[in-house]
Amino acid sequence: MPEADRTRTSRATRKQPDRVGSARGPEGETAALVHLPVPERHDTPWSVDPTRVGDVDEWGRSENMRALARKLYAPLYEKWFRVEWEGLDKIPTEGGALIVANHAAAIPSDAPAIMHGIETELERPVYGLADQYFKRLPFVGTMWARTGGVVAHPDNAYRLLREQQQLVLVFPEGSKGPGKTYNERYRLRRFGRGGFVEIAMRAGVPIVPIAVVGAEESMPILFKLPALSKALGLPYAPITANMLLLGPLGTVGYFPAKFKLRVLDPVSFDDVEPDQLRYSRSRIMDESEAIRQRIQGELYDMLRHRRSIWFG
Amino acid sequence: MGRRVLVTGLGTFWGGRVAQALEADEDVDVIIGLDTDEPQVRLERTEYVRSDENYSILSRIVQATGVDTIVHTFLVIDSTQASSRTVHETNVIGTMNLFAAASAPGSTVRSVVVKSASLVYGCAPQDPYWFRETSRRSATPRTSIERSLLEVEGYVRDFATDNPHVRLALLRFSNVLGRDIVTPLSTALALPVVPKLAGFDPRFQFVHETDVIAAILFVMSQRLAGVYNVAGDGQVPWSEVASIVGKRTAPLLPYGTGVAAGALRRLGVVDLAPEVLSLLRYGRGVDNRRLKEAGFRYGYTSSGAVRAFAEEMRLRSTVGTREREYRYQEDVERWFRHSSAVLRNESNR
């Protein structure tokens, strides 16, 4: 349930010389750590430890694990979902960029498809921002981090995009996207509070929208059990068509829906300076809504031309 | 006139080492050390004063001696060492008294260095992977040790606001490893099998004990003010830490860990405090660039600190724990410092 919502709960810290000033009341006093002004310089290169023996990097990724995951996922990508790309050349081959897409399926099948596709075609790593919920899960959370998942925190996004100039994938709908039922398929939810636009502006990178068709049908939710999700602390507890048809296997088994991904024209914010403390809220919301509308429009267009869920 | 320095926590690992290093500095005229316990290292000219844990005596000492610098190394950051009552007295009340003394009318104090810990950032799944000095906590503190350190932060902030003429540096250290220092993590790594939480392999960031002393002295000598993270470069997954140390890991169930930890504590195996357990679950990283930008050079990276620790542990497993070379004896120390028989010239300083 990758999620962009968290990206504006606290802002990237760079140009925020005085955070303590915003402490409120006795409660806030303890929440805010002390800050004494120090002149900020940021030309020190980020240094990694050259003497390490393991291969788990600073983001918790392991290249060995990723190679293995790619190998295991490739048949699913090629034979099962038969992923087809359109406009891959619009994804920058160098420099940071924030990739945003629509999000679907009870266990989202779009994130691995996008990451695998870009990584194999462009040979660039993609960092998938997702809800902290993953980090809480034993085993799953560790595997998720080893294969490229990063907690969606504005500081993490800023560091990846601005300082390390990487490709970052985020689903602005958050868990509301995959958590919708089948009768609402391909209707985009709210794009959070537009945190992804703000991060892209602050990091000075373009946003590359992607419209994904096929994920919705790979594991459609028929209905949800709110009481169960509350009891288990899950974002949602779905009953999927897969479970009804495939039994226990259906909790993880996808339907072989045909995946089509269309990369849209990147959006750049060249007129705003990066590294600002704040950006115009109205501008952020306008940009966010414009991107949402474009993805929605492309989805309708792709669905108009789709003859079969299974064969495209 | 040279500098006059007061070191709190002289009996702790850090206080003693800092005082030793200051003794070698000819610019420092007077070193006064405060602690509830006697110093554990040999000191030539540092004057040891026994105090209670909350430093009620401190304002008298500051007035009487006219110190210009206070190095506050006495904060308890390991909750297994002391009851929460002692932690409160030492950290909160002690720091309050210290700043009260330093800000008294006519106070001669012009520089304060506080040694705190990256524990103040907390440890939660929603944390950024690298805390900057300006980052906020993401979760409310649950343990009394964290709450006490956050109160210290509050006193530091108030003091800095009220006393702009005083140079105030706050150092936040990540987990320390080294030859001599004993921490909950070093104890865990010294066990025959290293405890971990099943299914979790968080990234840890370490700093070597010599880098800690070096950082405190660096901040003093460079006259730095502000908040600085002190941590080695890079982060190491806990499984890799265990493999560097050459141990197998023993997984604890990730649910109901508090109960398992309680059993281990009662059996006397290892005392895994709640803040250590959450560290074993989510890990913590801090951005160390600010101190590097000020010119500090680390001797060890995170994994380097673990390796150095592993080497010391191997040596210890062969030759055993070394005898404490020094024991404080009050009359001997007083005689050395005050007897007219002892030659006092520049050379034997």
Interface residues (C-beta under 8 A of the other chain):
Chain A: R6 S10 T13 Q16 P17 R19 V20 E29 T30 A31 A32 L33 V34 H35 L36 P37 V38 E40 R41 H42 D43 T44 W46 S47 V48 D49 T51 R52 V53 G54 V56 E58 W59 G60 Q132 Y133 K135 R136 L137 P138 F139 V140 G141 T142 V150 V151 H153 P154 D155 N156 R159
Chain B: V120 Y121 A124 P125 Q126 D127 P128 Y129 W130 R132 E133 T134 S135 R136 R137 S138 T140 P141 R147 L150 E151 E153 G154 V156 R157 A160 L168 A169 L170 L197 A198 G199 F200 D201 R203 A225 G226 V227 Y228 G232 D233 G234 Q235 V236 P237 S239 E240 S243 I244 P254 Y282 G285 R289 R290 K292 E293 T301 S302 S303 G304 R307
